[in-house]
Amino acid sequence: MVAAPGSPRKTAVPEGARLVLKPVGYVVRRSSRADDLSIINGARASFAKHKSQLGPEDVMTPEEADAKNARLAAGERPVQAGLVYRLLGQGHETPCEQHGLLVHVVDAPALLRNLVPDEVDGEHHGSRVSFPWTCNFRHAMTLHRRARHSGDREVLGIASALLLAFHEQGVEHGTSAYLRSQRMDLDTLRIEAEPGAKHVRVLANPPTEADCVRAIRQHLGPLVQGLDDQGVVDHCARHRPLLLNLWVFTWQLRAIIHVFWDLVRHRKSSPNGESGRYSVLMDEWIELGLDEVRTQKGHPLSYERGTADPAMAQEFIDDLNRFNAEGVRLYRKWVEKKVAREMASWFETLAKFRTFVWTFRGLGLANMVGLRNHPTALHELRLYAAEMEADMKAEAPLLHRAFEGDLRRHAP
């Protein structure tokens, strides 16, 4: 990885790293806890801005900001409402997907199944349905909006109980910001939620693999009676694969834009990356060795790859570095001239690094690593997929063994 000469900013990536995949804080995390902090770190995709605790700039209410601004001394800068309130007030809900709260919805009206995502495995009994669900706060907000529009009071009670569960688990300011957008208050939500509380049971925040298995046993009952934990997960892989979506994995990755795009473009997941709109980007691009420059011949989907000869490879690398350095120069020039940052970032090349937070559910992760951690996949993509599969194996060994047995897909 190379920084442009004279760059005043240093990378937050470990020394000596090149293509780098690391979770938030460089500690392997299965999933974020559902709380206000996970929303803040979902929004602050940059490594440099990852936070370990909330500050006033994150959770100050609009009323508190107005009160402070009413008392400003001459020359003081006005304050803004906290980031949580600004995000949800402007409809930016993607950061609310980077965590998981495992719940069990029991004996609900069948209509509810039509209002939740298609990743849920519902067990129907007549006109009633039950299901375990590792949901995020965006799910809870969306379900509550849909339930209000449905006109069904029982469904609204369950949706309100789920939203209230997030508030009680630590998404206090997120819930407050959402309720503001609906012109509601917390007391009204509590009243709405009261009849639905018996239908929503919080099982874990965030769930471990053991929590997921227990939820599946409770859900399937006699169907998995007598099976050990691996047998339960294997049964789901073969017969009830939607239950593998109870597993949730969150990573924070730093990748070149080309790799980021190829990883996420058709994988069922939730990425949220640096846009270049809110902060100045670091000046980094990929560094290649002579043996890493590929050649291509033939037709799409049937072409052959080779390795460029050293002279061609060196010429390519020299041109790439020169092109990236010029892009950095132009980017800095127009940022300093106060052109909108996202427009200045148009000078960024596909070889420049960006950081993004990426959340996967078990079934989608199995699909992605099966395709991208395979000898036919591009080298740059395999570097990431191999690390993600290693994390999956270490943190969720039962799921990984089921993946090896029944779920691994191979790229053509």
C-alpha positions as CSV (number, residue, x, y, z in Angstrom):
1,M,0.0,0.0,0.0
2,V,1.4,3.4,-1.0
3,A,0.7,6.9,0.2
4,A,1.3,9.8,-2.0
5,P,4.6,11.7,-1.4
6,G,4.3,14.3,1.4
7,S,0.9,13.0,2.6
8,P,0.1,14.6,6.0
9,R,-2.2,11.7,6.9
10,K,-1.1,8.3,8.0
11,T,-3.0,5.1,7.5
12,A,-4.7,3.4,10.4
13,V,-3.9,0.0,8.8
14,P,-1.2,-2.2,10.5
15,E,2.4,-1.6,9.3
16,G,3.4,-3.9,6.5
17,A,-0.2,-4.7,5.5
18,R,-1.3,-4.6,1.9
19,L,-4.8,-5.7,1.1
20,V,-6.2,-5.6,4.6
21,L,-9.3,-7.1,6.1
22,K,-9.7,-6.5,9.8
23,P,-12.9,-6.3,12.0
24,V,-13.6,-3.1,14.0
25,G,-10.9,-2.5,16.5
26,Y,-8.9,-5.4,15.1
27,V,-10.7,-7.9,17.3
28,V,-12.8,-10.5,15.7
29,R,-16.5,-9.7,16.3
30,R,-19.4,-11.9,15.4
31,S,-21.9,-9.1,15.6
32,S,-22.2,-5.7,17.3
33,R,-24.4,-5.4,20.3
34,A,-27.7,-3.6,19.4
35,D,-27.3,-0.2,21.0
36,D,-26.8,3.4,20.1
37,L,-23.0,3.0,19.8
38,S,-23.4,0.4,17.1
39,I,-25.4,2.9,15.1
40,I,-22.7,5.6,15.5
41,N,-19.9,3.2,14.4
42,G,-22.0,1.9,11.6
43,A,-22.1,5.5,10.3
44,R,-18.5,6.3,11.1
45,A,-17.1,3.8,8.6
46,S,-13.5,5.1,8.8
47,F,-11.1,3.2,11.1
48,A,-9.9,6.6,12.4
49,K,-13.3,7.5,13.6
50,H,-14.3,4.2,15.3
51,K,-15.5,5.0,18.8
52,S,-15.4,3.0,22.1
53,Q,-18.0,5.1,23.8
54,L,-20.7,7.7,23.1
55,G,-20.1,11.4,23.4
56,P,-22.5,14.4,23.4
57,E,-21.8,14.9,19.7
58,D,-23.5,11.6,19.2
59,V,-26.6,11.7,21.3
60,M,-27.4,15.4,22.1
61,T,-31.1,15.9,21.6
62,P,-32.4,18.6,19.3
63,E,-33.8,20.4,22.3
64,E,-30.5,20.3,24.2
65,A,-28.7,21.7,21.1
66,D,-31.3,24.5,20.8
67,A,-30.9,25.4,24.4
68,K,-27.1,25.5,24.1
69,N,-27.3,27.6,21.0
70,A,-29.6,30.1,22.7
71,R,-26.9,30.8,25.3
72,L,-23.9,31.0,22.8
73,A,-21.3,33.7,23.7
74,A,-20.0,35.9,20.9
75,G,-17.7,34.0,18.6
76,E,-18.8,30.5,19.8
77,R,-19.7,28.0,17.1
78,P,-23.3,26.7,17.2
79,V,-23.7,23.1,18.2
80,Q,-25.7,20.4,16.3
81,A,-28.0,17.7,17.5
82,G,-26.3,14.4,18.0
83,L,-25.4,12.2,15.1
84,V,-28.1,9.6,15.9
85,Y,-30.8,12.3,15.6
86,R,-29.3,13.8,12.5
87,L,-29.0,10.4,10.8
88,L,-32.5,9.2,11.4
89,G,-34.0,12.7,11.0
90,Q,-32.6,12.7,7.5
91,G,-33.6,9.1,6.7
92,H,-30.1,7.6,6.9
93,E,-31.0,4.1,8.3
94,T,-28.2,1.9,6.9
95,P,-26.0,2.4,10.0
96,C,-28.9,0.8,12.0
97,E,-28.2,-2.6,10.3
98,Q,-24.8,-3.3,11.8
99,H,-25.8,-5.3,14.8
100,G,-28.1,-8.2,15.8
101,L,-30.8,-8.7,18.5
102,L,-32.0,-12.3,18.7
103,V,-35.7,-12.5,19.5
104,H,-38.4,-15.2,19.4
105,V,-41.8,-14.0,18.1
106,V,-44.5,-16.4,19.4
107,D,-48.1,-17.0,18.5
108,A,-48.4,-13.9,16.2
109,P,-51.1,-13.3,13.5
110,A,-50.0,-14.8,10.2
111,L,-50.3,-11.4,8.7
112,L,-47.1,-10.5,10.5
113,R,-45.1,-12.9,8.3
114,N,-45.9,-10.7,5.3
115,L,-44.4,-7.7,7.0
116,V,-41.0,-9.1,8.0
117,P,-38.1,-9.9,5.7
118,D,-38.1,-13.0,3.6
119,E,-35.1,-14.3,5.5
120,V,-37.3,-15.4,8.4
121,D,-38.3,-19.1,8.9
122,G,-41.9,-19.0,10.1
123,E,-43.7,-22.0,11.7
124,H,-47.4,-21.7,10.9
125,H,-50.2,-23.1,13.0
126,G,-53.5,-22.2,11.4
127,S,-53.8,-18.5,11.4
128,R,-50.9,-18.0,13.8
129,V,-47.1,-18.0,13.2
130,S,-44.0,-18.2,15.4
131,F,-40.3,-17.6,14.4
132,P,-36.9,-16.8,15.8
133,W,-35.3,-13.7,14.3
134,T,-32.0,-11.9,14.6
135,C,-33.2,-8.5,13.7
136,N,-31.6,-5.1,13.6
137,F,-33.0,-1.7,14.5
138,R,-33.8,-0.9,10.9
139,H,-35.9,-4.0,10.8
140,A,-37.8,-2.8,13.9
141,M,-38.4,0.7,12.5
142,T,-39.6,-0.7,9.1
143,L,-41.9,-3.3,10.8
144,H,-43.4,-0.6,13.0
145,R,-44.1,1.7,10.1
146,R,-45.7,-1.2,8.1
147,A,-47.7,-2.3,11.1
148,R,-49.2,1.2,11.6
149,H,-50.2,1.2,8.0
150,S,-51.7,-2.3,8.2
151,G,-54.5,-1.2,10.6
152,D,-54.2,-4.5,12.5
153,R,-54.0,-3.6,16.2
154,E,-52.5,-7.0,17.3
155,V,-49.7,-6.7,14.7
156,L,-49.1,-3.1,15.8
157,G,-48.8,-4.3,19.4
158,I,-46.1,-6.8,18.4
159,A,-44.2,-4.4,16.3
160,S,-44.3,-1.8,19.1
161,A,-43.1,-4.4,21.6
162,L,-40.1,-5.2,19.3
163,L,-39.3,-1.5,19.0
164,L,-39.5,-1.1,22.7
165,A,-37.2,-4.1,23.2
166,F,-34.5,-2.3,21.2
167,H,-35.0,0.8,23.4
168,E,-34.6,-1.3,26.6
169,Q,-31.5,-3.0,25.2
170,G,-29.6,0.2,24.6
171,V,-31.0,1.9,21.4
172,E,-32.5,4.7,23.5
173,H,-31.5,7.6,21.4
174,G,-32.2,5.7,18.2
175,T,-35.7,4.9,19.3
176,S,-36.2,8.6,20.4
177,A,-35.1,9.8,17.0
178,Y,-37.4,7.4,15.2
179,L,-40.4,8.3,17.3
180,R,-39.8,11.9,16.5
181,S,-40.0,11.1,12.8
182,Q,-43.4,9.5,13.5
183,R,-44.6,12.3,15.7
184,M,-44.8,9.9,18.7
185,D,-43.4,9.8,22.2
186,L,-42.1,6.9,24.3
187,D,-45.2,6.8,26.5
188,T,-47.4,6.3,23.4
189,L,-45.1,3.5,22.3
190,R,-45.4,1.8,25.7
191,I,-49.1,1.9,25.5
192,E,-49.1,0.4,21.9
193,A,-46.6,-2.3,23.0
194,E,-48.4,-3.5,26.1
195,P,-50.7,-6.1,24.3
196,G,-47.8,-7.3,22.1
197,A,-45.2,-7.8,24.9
198,K,-46.2,-11.5,25.5
199,H,-45.5,-12.3,21.9
200,V,-41.8,-10.9,21.8
201,R,-39.1,-12.6,23.8
202,V,-35.5,-11.2,23.7
203,L,-33.1,-14.2,23.7
204,A,-29.6,-12.6,23.2
205,N,-27.9,-9.3,22.4
206,P,-25.8,-10.1,20.4
207,P,-26.3,-13.8,19.8
208,T,-23.5,-16.4,20.1
209,E,-23.6,-19.6,18.1
210,A,-24.9,-21.4,21.2
211,D,-27.8,-18.8,21.4
212,C,-28.7,-19.5,17.7
213,V,-28.8,-23.3,18.3
214,R,-31.0,-22.9,21.4
215,A,-33.4,-20.7,19.4
216,I,-33.6,-23.3,16.6
217,R,-34.2,-26.1,19.1
218,Q,-37.0,-24.1,20.7
219,H,-38.4,-23.3,17.2
220,L,-38.3,-26.8,15.6
221,G,-39.0,-28.9,18.7
222,P,-39.5,-32.5,17.9
223,L,-37.9,-32.1,14.4
224,V,-34.5,-31.9,16.0
225,Q,-35.1,-33.9,19.2
226,G,-32.2,-36.3,19.8
227,L,-29.7,-34.4,17.5
228,D,-26.5,-32.9,18.9
229,D,-25.8,-29.3,18.2
230,Q,-23.9,-30.1,14.9
231,G,-26.8,-32.2,13.9
232,V,-29.2,-29.3,14.5
233,V,-27.2,-27.0,12.3
234,D,-26.8,-29.6,9.6
235,H,-30.5,-30.2,9.6
236,C,-31.1,-26.5,9.0
237,A,-28.6,-26.4,6.2
238,R,-30.4,-29.2,4.4
239,H,-34.0,-28.6,5.3
240,R,-34.5,-25.1,6.8
241,P,-31.7,-23.0,5.5
242,L,-33.4,-19.7,6.4
243,L,-32.7,-20.5,10.1
244,L,-29.0,-20.0,9.3
245,N,-29.8,-16.3,9.1
246,L,-29.9,-16.2,12.9
247,W,-26.1,-16.0,12.7
248,V,-24.9,-12.4,12.1
249,F,-21.3,-11.3,11.3
250,T,-20.0,-7.8,11.2
251,W,-16.6,-6.7,9.8
252,Q,-14.9,-3.5,9.2
253,L,-12.8,-3.7,6.0
254,R,-10.4,-1.5,4.1
255,A,-10.3,-2.4,0.4
256,I,-9.7,-0.8,-2.9
257,I,-12.8,0.5,-4.6
258,H,-12.7,-2.2,-7.3
259,V,-12.5,-5.0,-4.7
260,F,-15.2,-3.4,-2.6
261,W,-17.6,-3.2,-5.6
262,D,-16.9,-6.8,-6.7
263,L,-17.4,-8.2,-3.2
264,V,-20.7,-6.5,-2.5
265,R,-22.4,-6.0,-5.9
266,H,-24.6,-9.1,-5.8
267,R,-24.2,-10.5,-2.3
268,K,-27.1,-10.4,0.1
269,S,-25.6,-8.3,2.9
270,S,-25.5,-4.8,4.4
271,P,-22.5,-2.7,3.5
272,N,-22.0,0.9,4.6
273,G,-18.8,2.6,3.4
274,E,-16.9,5.9,3.4
275,S,-18.7,8.1,0.9
276,G,-16.1,10.9,0.8
277,R,-18.9,13.3,1.6
278,Y,-18.3,13.8,5.3
279,S,-14.6,13.4,5.8
280,V,-11.3,13.8,3.9
281,L,-10.2,10.5,2.5
282,M,-6.7,9.0,3.2
283,D,-4.3,9.0,0.3
284,E,-3.7,5.3,-0.2
285,W,-3.7,3.0,-3.1
286,I,-2.8,-0.6,-3.8
287,E,0.9,-1.6,-4.2
288,L,1.5,-4.5,-6.6
289,G,4.4,-6.9,-7.0
290,L,5.7,-7.8,-10.5
291,D,4.2,-11.2,-10.2
292,E,0.7,-9.8,-9.4
293,V,0.0,-8.1,-12.8
294,R,-2.3,-10.3,-14.8
295,T,-2.9,-10.7,-18.5
296,Q,-6.2,-11.7,-20.1
297,K,-7.1,-13.2,-23.4
298,G,-10.2,-14.8,-24.9
299,H,-13.9,-13.9,-24.5
300,P,-15.8,-12.9,-21.3
301,L,-16.6,-15.9,-19.0
302,S,-14.1,-18.1,-21.0
303,Y,-11.0,-16.0,-21.0
304,E,-7.6,-17.2,-19.8
305,R,-5.4,-15.4,-17.2
306,G,-1.7,-15.2,-17.3
307,T,1.1,-13.3,-15.6
308,A,2.7,-10.3,-17.4
309,D,6.4,-10.4,-18.2
310,P,8.5,-8.3,-15.8
311,A,9.0,-5.4,-18.2
312,M,5.2,-5.1,-18.9
313,A,4.4,-5.5,-15.2
314,Q,6.8,-2.7,-14.3
315,E,5.4,-0.4,-16.9
316,F,1.9,-1.1,-15.7
317,I,2.9,-0.5,-12.0
318,D,4.7,2.8,-12.9
319,D,1.6,4.0,-14.8
320,L,-0.7,3.0,-12.0
321,N,1.3,4.8,-9.4
322,R,1.6,7.9,-11.6
323,F,-2.1,7.9,-12.3
324,N,-3.0,7.5,-8.6
325,A,-0.6,10.2,-7.5
326,E,-2.2,12.6,-10.0
327,G,-5.7,11.7,-8.8
328,V,-4.6,12.4,-5.2
329,R,-3.1,15.8,-6.2
330,L,-6.4,16.8,-7.9
331,Y,-8.5,15.5,-5.1
332,R,-6.5,17.6,-2.5
333,K,-6.6,20.6,-4.8
334,W,-10.3,20.8,-5.0
335,V,-11.0,19.8,-1.4
336,E,-8.8,22.8,-0.4
337,K,-10.8,25.0,-2.8
338,K,-13.9,23.9,-0.9
339,V,-15.6,22.0,-3.8
340,A,-18.0,19.5,-2.3
341,R,-15.9,16.6,-0.9
342,E,-17.9,13.9,-2.7
343,M,-17.4,15.6,-6.0
344,A,-13.6,16.1,-5.3
345,S,-13.5,12.3,-4.7
346,W,-14.4,11.7,-8.3
347,F,-10.7,12.0,-9.0
348,E,-10.2,8.9,-6.9
349,T,-9.3,5.8,-8.9
350,L,-10.6,2.2,-8.5
351,A,-7.2,1.4,-6.9
352,K,-7.8,3.7,-3.9
353,F,-8.7,2.4,-0.5
354,R,-12.0,3.0,1.3
355,T,-13.2,1.6,4.6
356,F,-16.6,0.0,5.0
357,V,-18.6,-1.8,7.7
358,W,-20.1,-5.0,6.3
359,T,-22.8,-7.1,8.0
360,F,-23.7,-10.6,6.7
361,R,-26.2,-13.2,7.8
362,G,-25.1,-16.8,7.8
363,L,-26.7,-18.0,4.6
364,G,-25.5,-15.0,2.6
365,L,-22.0,-15.3,4.1
366,A,-21.9,-19.0,3.0
367,N,-22.8,-18.0,-0.5
368,M,-20.2,-15.3,-0.7
369,V,-17.2,-17.2,0.7
370,G,-18.1,-20.2,-1.4
371,L,-17.9,-18.2,-4.6
372,R,-15.1,-15.8,-3.6
373,N,-12.8,-18.1,-1.6
374,H,-12.3,-20.4,-4.6
375,P,-9.3,-21.0,-7.0
376,T,-11.3,-19.5,-9.9
377,A,-12.0,-16.2,-8.0
378,L,-9.9,-13.1,-8.5
379,H,-6.8,-13.1,-6.3
380,E,-7.7,-9.8,-4.7
381,L,-11.2,-11.1,-3.8
382,R,-9.9,-14.3,-2.4
383,L,-7.6,-12.5,0.1
384,Y,-10.7,-11.0,1.7
385,A,-13.0,-14.1,1.4
386,A,-10.3,-16.4,2.9
387,E,-10.0,-14.2,5.9
388,M,-13.7,-14.0,6.3
389,E,-14.1,-17.8,6.1
390,A,-11.3,-18.1,8.7
391,D,-13.3,-15.9,11.1
392,M,-16.4,-17.8,10.4
393,K,-14.6,-21.1,11.2
394,A,-13.1,-19.7,14.4
395,E,-16.3,-17.9,15.7
396,A,-19.0,-20.3,14.4
397,P,-17.5,-23.7,13.9
398,L,-20.9,-25.5,13.7
399,L,-22.0,-23.2,11.0
400,H,-18.7,-23.6,9.1
401,R,-18.9,-27.4,9.3
402,A,-22.4,-27.3,7.9
403,F,-21.1,-24.9,5.2
404,E,-18.4,-27.4,4.2
405,G,-20.9,-30.3,4.1
406,D,-23.9,-28.8,2.4
407,L,-23.6,-25.1,1.6
408,R,-20.3,-24.4,-0.2
409,R,-20.9,-23.1,-3.7
410,H,-18.2,-22.8,-6.2
411,A,-17.8,-20.1,-8.8
412,P,-18.1,-21.5,-12.4
